[in-house]
Amino acid sequence: MEIIMVRREDILGALDEGKGKFGGKGNFVVQKIPFPEVFDGAAVVDIKSTGICGSDLHMTYDRTEAEIIPGGHEVAGEIVELPKDYKGNLNLGDRVAIDCIGAGKSCNSCYFCRYGQFRHCINRHEESGGGFSSFITRSPDGLFKISDDMDYNDGALVEPMAVSVHGFRFAKFTPGDSVAIIGSATIGLSAICVAKSYGAGKIIASAKYEHQAEAAKKMGADIVVSSEEGELEEACMQETDGIGIDVAVETIGGRSNLSLAQAANCVKRTGK
């Protein structure tokens, strides 16, 4: 296999100054930072696109000290370096989406890794920096080829889309199930897309903003209601003759439990 060693020189990255705000002047600063650590068995990826997750916003609001290494975990890029002893199916120049949090940092051999629960790996590699940068280092196990006709912005959406795919798998979703989606931001929209692809019988979604409602309809939601208290629950009960939805998907998160309670009020007694 061809081996190319990328020069280990300072690169550009965006670091939060730790002022507890996001956006506006003087919070995230693009600056020169050290090249990320190339840990044993790591590949190096030239970052082409990184999404901003809701969790990035939450951490920024809570942060009181300046970052040392960049965050960002919705990442796509091009492989520019592979481990010397690597024997897998990846090659230099491959376009990839990255599992930055799970398989990209896991040992792939501990109890949890053997069961595919890479996020819970007990021998995780130390954090070497995320996608708000020029380069990222991760295990090849966390790099997944994307097609040539997929642009890098879409590639960065593979990670949040995978959140919904795994959620529906864990719920043992079956074609024909009715679905309630609480929230129509990135994860909510991806959940609508997955539910539609998996053959949902009916998809009812809530949306806080008009542009989210429009996007939810485009993604395949059959009914879209506002986020006002009680609207989603009422729509779910009307559409199921008072029985409730088969599967409710809460996608808002945050510190409040209101959306979780809303999901519970939408789903039938034997639902998920």
Beta strands, then each sheet from edge to edge (+ up, - down):
strand 1: 11-16
strand 2: 28-33
strand 3: 43-51
strand 4: 74-81
strand 5: 95-99
strand 6: 135-138
strand 7: 143-145
strand 8: 178-182
strand 9: 202-207
strand 10: 223-226
strand 11: 247-250
sheet 1: 1+ 2-
sheet 2: 6+ 3- 4+ 5- 7+
sheet 3: 10+ 9+ 8+ 11+
end
